[in-house]
Amino acid sequence: MKDKELNIIDRFLYKLLIGTFLLLAFVFLGKMKMINADKVRDALSEHYNILKIIKAINGKNNFLLPMEITDTVSVEVSQLYMSGKEIPGGLRVEVNEFQGVEVYKTGVVVEIKKNKDGTYRLKIKGIDDYTYVYDGLENVNCNIYKIVTSGEVIGSPSVEEDACFFKFYVYDGSEPVNLFLK
């Protein structure tokens, strides 16, 4: 038991030491005019995909986060999204009455926005650098910057005319992508 406690403390101290070093290096290099702090700040505001770095550092031992980060899509989720009806720029995915909206691919929630009609629009930066947009959610069950995995429920769909559905879009930068060519 004591070894496990030391292991947790050691991991915390390593993370604290690395974070402190990076902060001091950034400040020092900024003062020396070796890096442009505004350029770094702009790059960080673009929601850099940190999942790839965490996945590489985590390795098989889950060093940083005690969760497995994978880029595979579960079979059930894949079938659900492949059955969606094509709409301009995306899909309209219909689900059962008590079924939640499931994440297509592992990623980080980067934006939660309330639409004018009272529904929500959720953006997830996927591990594959695509931006996945879930629109028309009745409510949202996750927080911003949360790591979500494939198949995890992030909200509930809209109900309209006895049909439960949400809209799903995929973007590569600002260009729409069709993952499900039919």
C-alpha positions in Angstrom: 0.0 0.0 0.0 2.8 2.4 0.9 4.6 1.8 -2.4 1.4 2.7 -4.3 1.1 6.0 -2.3 4.7 6.9 -3.1 4.1 6.0 -6.7 1.2 8.5 -6.9 3.2 11.1 -5.1 6.2 10.5 -7.4 4.0 10.9 -10.4 2.5 14.1 -9.1 6.0 15.5 -8.4 7.3 14.6 -11.9 4.3 16.3 -13.5 4.8 19.4 -11.2 8.5 19.5 -12.1 7.9 19.2 -15.8 5.2 21.9 -15.7 7.4 24.2 -13.7 10.3 23.7 -16.1 8.1 24.4 -19.2 6.7 27.5 -17.6 10.1 28.9 -16.6 11.5 28.0 -20.0 8.6 29.8 -21.8 9.0 32.9 -19.6 12.8 33.0 -20.0 12.8 32.4 -23.7 10.1 35.1 -24.0 12.2 37.6 -22.1 15.2 36.8 -24.3 13.1 37.5 -27.4 13.9 33.9 -28.7 10.2 33.0 -29.0 7.2 35.1 -29.9 4.7 34.7 -27.0 1.8 36.0 -29.1 2.5 33.4 -31.7 2.6 30.6 -29.1 -0.6 31.9 -27.5 -2.4 32.0 -30.9 -1.3 28.4 -31.6 -2.5 27.2 -28.2 -5.9 28.9 -28.7 -6.5 26.7 -31.8 -7.2 23.7 -29.6 -4.0 21.7 -30.3 -4.7 18.0 -30.2 -3.0 17.0 -27.0 -4.5 13.4 -27.1 -1.7 12.2 -29.4 0.9 13.5 -27.0 -0.9 11.9 -24.0 -1.3 8.6 -25.9 2.5 8.6 -26.7 3.5 9.4 -23.2 0.9 7.2 -21.5 2.2 4.1 -23.3 1.0 0.7 -22.1 1.4 1.6 -18.4 -1.1 4.6 -18.5 1.6 6.9 -17.0 -0.3 10.2 -17.2 -3.9 9.3 -17.4 -5.4 6.1 -16.0 -7.5 5.5 -19.1 -6.9 3.9 -22.5 -6.9 6.3 -25.4 -7.7 4.6 -28.6 -8.6 5.8 -32.1 -10.9 2.9 -32.9 -14.7 3.2 -33.3 -16.9 0.6 -31.6 -19.0 -1.5 -34.0 -22.4 -0.4 -32.5 -21.5 3.3 -32.9 -20.2 2.8 -36.4 -23.4 1.0 -37.5 -25.5 3.8 -35.9 -23.7 6.6 -37.8 -23.6 4.6 -41.1 -27.4 4.4 -40.9 -27.8 8.2 -40.8 -29.6 10.1 -43.5 -27.4 12.4 -45.5 -28.1 16.2 -45.1 -26.1 19.1 -46.6 -22.6 18.8 -45.1 -23.4 16.0 -42.7 -25.8 13.3 -41.4 -29.1 13.3 -39.6 -28.8 10.4 -37.2 -32.0 8.9 -35.7 -31.9 7.1 -32.4 -34.3 5.3 -30.1 -36.4 7.3 -27.6 -34.2 6.5 -24.6 -30.9 6.3 -26.4 -28.3 9.0 -25.8 -26.0 10.6 -28.4 -22.8 8.6 -28.5 -19.4 9.9 -29.4 -18.2 8.7 -32.8 -14.4 8.9 -32.2 -12.3 9.6 -29.1 -11.5 13.3 -28.6 -11.7 16.4 -26.4 -14.8 18.6 -26.1 -13.6 22.0 -27.3 -16.9 23.9 -27.5 -20.4 23.7 -26.1 -22.8 26.3 -27.6 -26.5 26.9 -27.1 -28.4 27.5 -30.3 -31.2 30.0 -30.7 -33.8 27.2 -30.7 -32.7 26.0 -27.2 -30.7 23.0 -28.4 -27.0 22.6 -28.0 -24.1 22.3 -30.5 -21.1 20.4 -29.3 -17.6 20.3 -30.9 -15.1 17.6 -30.3 -11.5 17.7 -31.5 -10.9 14.0 -32.4 -7.7 12.1 -32.0 -7.5 12.0 -35.8 -7.5 15.9 -36.0 -11.0 16.0 -37.4 -13.5 18.2 -35.7 -16.8 16.3 -34.9 -19.9 18.5 -34.5 -23.0 17.2 -32.8 -25.9 19.6 -33.4 -29.5 19.7 -32.1 -28.8 18.1 -28.7 -31.6 18.6 -26.2 -29.1 18.6 -23.3 -25.4 18.0 -22.8 -23.9 15.5 -20.3 -20.2 16.5 -20.4 -18.0 19.5 -19.7 -15.7 21.5 -21.9 -12.2 20.0 -22.3 -13.4 16.6 -21.1 -11.8 13.6 -22.9 -14.6 11.5 -24.3 -14.2 8.0 -25.9 -16.1 6.3 -28.7 -19.5 5.2 -27.5 -19.6 7.5 -24.5 -23.0 9.3 -24.1 -22.6 13.1 -24.4 -26.2 14.2 -24.4 -29.7 13.5 -25.5 -31.1 14.0 -29.0 -33.9 16.4 -30.0 -37.4 15.1 -30.3 -39.5 16.3 -33.3 -42.6 14.7 -34.7 -42.2 11.4 -32.8 -38.5 11.1 -34.0 -35.4 11.4 -31.9 -32.4 12.7 -33.9 -29.3 14.8 -33.9 -27.2 16.3 -36.7 -23.6 15.1 -37.1 -20.9 16.9 -39.1 -17.2 16.2 -39.6 -14.7 18.9 -40.6 -11.0 18.9 -41.5 -10.2 22.5 -40.6 -13.0 24.4 -42.3 -13.7 21.8 -45.0 -16.6 19.3 -44.5 -15.6 15.6 -44.7 -17.8 12.7 -45.5 -16.6 9.7 -43.5 -19.5 7.5 -44.7 -19.3 7.6 -48.5 -22.4 5.6 -49.7 
